[in-house]
Amino acid sequence: MNVREGDKVEMIYHMSNRGIVKKIYYVKPTVEAIGGTFQKKMRIIFESELDGKIYDIAARDLRVVRE
């Protein structure tokens, strides 16, 4: 996902919940594999325009809004 701080995002399963990205960070995977490696998971913190709350969501559950 190509997203930066200040971009507008919306939740995939609740599209009226949009907001501005405040922070992007990565989390180590919690499982181990014998024969391979796993990538870090991207998490995004954004402030909702719908209710003003701060959400901490996995990047796979968001999409960038290009207007």
GUFIRO-62548 format. One record per atom (N, C-alpha, C): atom name; y, x, z; residue in three letters; residue number from 1. Coordinates in steps of 0.2 Angstrom, whole numbers, plus 5000, padded with zeros to 4 digits. Each point is the difference from the previous one (the first is absolute). Example, Ala and Ser with C-alpha at 12.3 -4.5 7.8 and 13.67 -1.06 7.14 Angstrom:
residues 2
+-------+------+------+------+---------+-----+
| atomo |   py |   px |   pz | residuo | num |
+-------+------+------+------+---------+-----+
|     N | 4972 | 5066 | 5039 |     ALA |   1 |
|    CA | 5006 | 4996 | 5000 |     ALA |   1 |
|     C | 5006 | 5004 | 5000 |     ALA |   1 |
|     N | 5005 | 4998 | 4996 |     SER |   2 |
|    CA | 5006 | 5004 | 5001 |     SER |   2 |
|     C | 5005 | 4996 | 5003 |     SER |   2 |
+-------+------+------+------+---------+-----+
***
This chain:
residues 67
+-------+------+------+------+---------+-----+
| atomo |   py |   px |   pz | residuo | num |
+-------+------+------+------+---------+-----+
|     N | 4994 | 5004 | 5000 |     MET |   1 |
|    CA | 5006 | 4996 | 5000 |     MET |   1 |
|     C | 5006 | 5004 | 5000 |     MET |   1 |
|     N | 5005 | 4999 | 4996 |     ASN |   2 |
|    CA | 5006 | 5004 | 4999 |     ASN |   2 |
|     C | 5005 | 4996 | 5003 |     ASN |   2 |
|     N | 5002 | 5002 | 5007 |     VAL |   3 |
|    CA | 5005 | 4996 | 5004 |     VAL |   3 |
|     C | 5004 | 5005 | 5004 |     VAL |   3 |
|     N | 5006 | 4999 | 5001 |     ARG |   4 |
|    CA | 5004 | 5004 | 5004 |     ARG |   4 |
|     C | 5004 | 4996 | 5005 |     ARG |   4 |
|     N | 5003 | 5004 | 5005 |     GLU |   5 |
|    CA | 5004 | 4996 | 5005 |     GLU |   5 |
|     C | 5006 | 4997 | 4996 |     GLU |   5 |
|     N | 5001 | 4994 | 5002 |     GLY |   6 |
|    CA | 5006 | 4996 | 4997 |     GLY |   6 |
|     C | 4998 | 4996 | 4994 |     GLY |   6 |
|     N | 4993 | 5000 | 4998 |     ASP |   7 |
|    CA | 4998 | 4996 | 4995 |     ASP |   7 |
|     C | 4998 | 4993 | 5003 |     ASP |   7 |
|     N | 5000 | 4995 | 4996 |     LYS |   8 |
|    CA | 4999 | 4993 | 5002 |     LYS |   8 |
|     C | 4992 | 4999 | 4999 |     LYS |   8 |
|     N | 4997 | 4997 | 5005 |     VAL |   9 |
|    CA | 4992 | 4999 | 4999 |     VAL |   9 |
|     C | 4999 | 4993 | 5002 |     VAL |   9 |
|     N | 4994 | 4997 | 4998 |     GLU |  10 |
|    CA | 4998 | 4994 | 5002 |     GLU |  10 |
|     C | 4993 | 5000 | 5002 |     GLU |  10 |
|     N | 4997 | 4996 | 5005 |     MET |  11 |
|    CA | 4993 | 5000 | 5001 |     MET |  11 |
|     C | 4997 | 4996 | 4995 |     MET |  11 |
|     N | 4994 | 5002 | 4998 |     ILE |  12 |
|    CA | 4996 | 4997 | 4995 |     ILE |  12 |
|     C | 4997 | 4993 | 5001 |     ILE |  12 |
|     N | 4998 | 4999 | 5007 |     TYR |  13 |
|    CA | 4998 | 4994 | 5002 |     TYR |  13 |
|     C | 5005 | 4995 | 5003 |     TYR |  13 |
|     N | 5006 | 5002 | 5000 |     HIS |  14 |
|    CA | 5005 | 4996 | 5003 |     HIS |  14 |
|     C | 5007 | 5002 | 4996 |     HIS |  14 |
|     N | 5001 | 4998 | 4994 |     MET |  15 |
|    CA | 5005 | 5003 | 4996 |     MET |  15 |
|     C | 5007 | 4998 | 5002 |     MET |  15 |
|     N | 5001 | 4995 | 5004 |     SER |  16 |
|    CA | 5007 | 4999 | 5002 |     SER |  16 |
|     C | 5002 | 5005 | 5005 |     SER |  16 |
|     N | 4995 | 5004 | 5003 |     ASN |  17 |
|    CA | 5002 | 5004 | 5005 |     ASN |  17 |
|     C | 5002 | 5007 | 4997 |     ASN |  17 |
|     N | 5006 | 5001 | 4998 |     ARG |  18 |
|    CA | 5003 | 5006 | 4997 |     ARG |  18 |
|     C | 5004 | 5004 | 5005 |     ARG |  18 |
|     N | 5001 | 5006 | 4998 |     GLY |  19 |
|    CA | 5004 | 5004 | 5005 |     GLY |  19 |
|     C | 5001 | 5007 | 4997 |     GLY |  19 |
|     N | 5005 | 5004 | 5003 |     ILE |  20 |
|    CA | 5002 | 5007 | 4998 |     ILE |  20 |
|     C | 4995 | 5005 | 5004 |     ILE |  20 |
|     N | 4998 | 5005 | 4997 |     VAL |  21 |
|    CA | 4996 | 5005 | 5003 |     VAL |  21 |
|     C | 5004 | 5004 | 5004 |     VAL |  21 |
|     N | 4998 | 5001 | 5006 |     LYS |  22 |
|    CA | 5003 | 5004 | 5005 |     LYS |  22 |
|     C | 4997 | 5007 | 5001 |     LYS |  22 |
|     N | 4993 | 5000 | 5000 |     LYS |  23 |
|    CA | 4996 | 5006 | 5001 |     LYS |  23 |
|     C | 4994 | 5000 | 4996 |     LYS |  23 |
|     N | 4997 | 5006 | 4998 |     ILE |  24 |
|    CA | 4994 | 5001 | 4997 |     ILE |  24 |
|     C | 4996 | 5005 | 5004 |     ILE |  24 |
|     N | 4994 | 4999 | 5002 |     TYR |  25 |
|    CA | 4996 | 5005 | 5003 |     TYR |  25 |
|     C | 4993 | 5000 | 4998 |     TYR |  25 |
|     N | 4996 | 5005 | 5002 |     TYR |  26 |
|    CA | 4993 | 5000 | 4998 |     TYR |  26 |
|     C | 4996 | 5001 | 5006 |     TYR |  26 |
|     N | 4994 | 4997 | 5000 |     VAL |  27 |
|    CA | 4995 | 5000 | 5006 |     VAL |  27 |
|     C | 4993 | 5003 | 4997 |     VAL |  27 |
|     N | 4997 | 5004 | 5005 |     LYS |  28 |
|    CA | 4994 | 5003 | 4998 |     LYS |  28 |
|     C | 4995 | 4995 | 5000 |     LYS |  28 |
|     N | 4995 | 5001 | 4995 |     PRO |  29 |
|    CA | 4994 | 4995 | 5000 |     PRO |  29 |
|     C | 4996 | 5000 | 5006 |     PRO |  29 |
|     N | 4997 | 4994 | 5002 |     THR |  30 |
|    CA | 4996 | 5000 | 5007 |     THR |  30 |
|     C | 4993 | 5001 | 4999 |     THR |  30 |
|     N | 4998 | 5001 | 4994 |     VAL |  31 |
|    CA | 4992 | 5000 | 4998 |     VAL |  31 |
|     C | 4999 | 5007 | 4998 |     VAL |  31 |
|     N | 4994 | 5003 | 5000 |     GLU |  32 |
|    CA | 4998 | 5006 | 4997 |     GLU |  32 |
|     C | 4995 | 5000 | 4995 |     GLU |  32 |
|     N | 5000 | 5004 | 4995 |     ALA |  33 |
|    CA | 4995 | 5000 | 4995 |     ALA |  33 |
|     C | 4997 | 5007 | 5000 |     ALA |  33 |
|     N | 4994 | 5001 | 4999 |     ILE |  34 |
|    CA | 4996 | 5006 | 4999 |     ILE |  34 |
|     C | 5002 | 5004 | 4994 |     ILE |  34 |
|     N | 5000 | 4996 | 4994 |     GLY |  35 |
|    CA | 5001 | 5004 | 4994 |     GLY |  35 |
|     C | 5006 | 4999 | 4997 |     GLY |  35 |
|     N | 5005 | 4997 | 5003 |     GLY |  36 |
|    CA | 5007 | 4999 | 4996 |     GLY |  36 |
|     C | 5006 | 5000 | 5005 |     GLY |  36 |
|     N | 5005 | 4999 | 4997 |     THR |  37 |
|    CA | 5006 | 5000 | 5004 |     THR |  37 |
|     C | 5004 | 4993 | 4999 |     THR |  37 |
|     N | 5004 | 4998 | 5005 |     PHE |  38 |
|    CA | 5004 | 4994 | 4999 |     PHE |  38 |
|     C | 5007 | 5001 | 5000 |     PHE |  38 |
|     N | 5004 | 4996 | 4997 |     GLN |  39 |
|    CA | 5007 | 5001 | 4999 |     GLN |  39 |
|     C | 5003 | 4997 | 5007 |     GLN |  39 |
|     N | 5006 | 5002 | 5001 |     LYS |  40 |
|    CA | 5004 | 4997 | 5006 |     LYS |  40 |
|     C | 5002 | 4993 | 4998 |     LYS |  40 |
|     N | 5001 | 4995 | 5004 |     LYS |  41 |
|    CA | 5002 | 4994 | 4999 |     LYS |  41 |
|     C | 5007 | 4999 | 5001 |     LYS |  41 |
|     N | 5004 | 4997 | 4995 |     MET |  42 |
|    CA | 5007 | 4999 | 5000 |     MET |  42 |
|     C | 5002 | 4994 | 5004 |     MET |  42 |
|     N | 5004 | 5000 | 5004 |     ARG |  43 |
|    CA | 5003 | 4995 | 5004 |     ARG |  43 |
|     C | 5007 | 4999 | 4999 |     ARG |  43 |
|     N | 5003 | 4994 | 5000 |     ILE |  44 |
|    CA | 5007 | 4999 | 4998 |     ILE |  44 |
|     C | 5003 | 4995 | 5006 |     ILE |  44 |
|     N | 5006 | 5002 | 5002 |     ILE |  45 |
|    CA | 5003 | 4996 | 5005 |     ILE |  45 |
|     C | 5006 | 4997 | 4996 |     ILE |  45 |
|     N | 5001 | 4994 | 5000 |     PHE |  46 |
|    CA | 5006 | 4997 | 4997 |     PHE |  46 |
|     C | 5002 | 4994 | 5005 |     PHE |  46 |
|     N | 5007 | 4999 | 4998 |     GLU |  47 |
|    CA | 5003 | 4994 | 5004 |     GLU |  47 |
|     C | 5001 | 4994 | 4996 |     GLU |  47 |
|     N | 4997 | 4995 | 5002 |     SER |  48 |
|    CA | 4999 | 4993 | 4996 |     SER |  48 |
|     C | 5007 | 4997 | 4999 |     SER |  48 |
|     N | 5001 | 4997 | 4994 |     GLU |  49 |
|    CA | 5006 | 4996 | 4999 |     GLU |  49 |
|     C | 4999 | 4993 | 5003 |     GLU |  49 |
|     N | 4993 | 4998 | 5000 |     LEU |  50 |
|    CA | 4999 | 4993 | 5002 |     LEU |  50 |
|     C | 5001 | 4999 | 5007 |     LEU |  50 |
|     N | 4998 | 5004 | 5005 |     ASP |  51 |
|    CA | 5000 | 4999 | 5007 |     ASP |  51 |
|     C | 5004 | 5005 | 5004 |     ASP |  51 |
|     N | 5001 | 5006 | 4996 |     GLY |  52 |
|    CA | 5004 | 5005 | 5004 |     GLY |  52 |
|     C | 4995 | 5005 | 5004 |     GLY |  52 |
|     N | 4994 | 4999 | 5000 |     LYS |  53 |
|    CA | 4995 | 5004 | 5003 |     LYS |  53 |
|     C | 4998 | 5006 | 4997 |     LYS |  53 |
|     N | 4998 | 5005 | 5004 |     ILE |  54 |
|    CA | 4998 | 5007 | 4997 |     ILE |  54 |
|     C | 4992 | 4999 | 4999 |     ILE |  54 |
|     N | 4998 | 5002 | 4994 |     TYR |  55 |
|    CA | 4993 | 4999 | 4999 |     TYR |  55 |
|     C | 4997 | 5007 | 4998 |     TYR |  55 |
|     N | 4994 | 5002 | 5003 |     ASP |  56 |
|    CA | 4996 | 5006 | 4998 |     ASP |  56 |
|     C | 4994 | 4998 | 4996 |     ASP |  56 |
|     N | 5000 | 5001 | 4994 |     ILE |  57 |
|    CA | 4995 | 4998 | 4995 |     ILE |  57 |
|     C | 4997 | 5005 | 4996 |     ILE |  57 |
|     N | 4993 | 5000 | 4999 |     ALA |  58 |
|    CA | 4997 | 5004 | 4995 |     ALA |  58 |
|     C | 5003 | 4999 | 4993 |     ALA |  58 |
|     N | 5001 | 5006 | 4997 |     ALA |  59 |
|    CA | 5003 | 5000 | 4993 |     ALA |  59 |
|     C | 4996 | 4996 | 4995 |     ALA |  59 |
|     N | 4994 | 4999 | 5001 |     ARG |  60 |
|    CA | 4996 | 4996 | 4995 |     ARG |  60 |
|     C | 5001 | 4993 | 5001 |     ARG |  60 |
|     N | 5003 | 4997 | 5005 |     ASP |  61 |
|    CA | 5002 | 4993 | 5001 |     ASP |  61 |
|     C | 5007 | 4999 | 4998 |     ASP |  61 |
|     N | 5004 | 5004 | 4997 |     LEU |  62 |
|    CA | 5007 | 4999 | 4998 |     LEU |  62 |
|     C | 5000 | 5002 | 4992 |     LEU |  62 |
|     N | 5006 | 4997 | 4997 |     ARG |  63 |
|    CA | 5001 | 5002 | 4994 |     ARG |  63 |
|     C | 5008 | 5001 | 4999 |     ARG |  63 |
|     N | 5002 | 5005 | 4996 |     VAL |  64 |
|    CA | 5007 | 5001 | 4999 |     VAL |  64 |
|     C | 5003 | 4995 | 4996 |     VAL |  64 |
|     N | 5006 | 4997 | 5002 |     VAL |  65 |
|    CA | 5004 | 4995 | 4996 |     VAL |  65 |
|     C | 5005 | 5004 | 4996 |     VAL |  65 |
|     N | 5000 | 4999 | 4993 |     ARG |  66 |
|    CA | 5005 | 5003 | 4996 |     ARG |  66 |
|     C | 5004 | 4994 | 4997 |     ARG |  66 |
|     N | 5006 | 5000 | 5002 |     GLU |  67 |
|    CA | 5005 | 4995 | 4998 |     GLU |  67 |
|     C | 5005 | 5003 | 4995 |     GLU |  67 |
+-------+------+------+------+---------+-----+
***
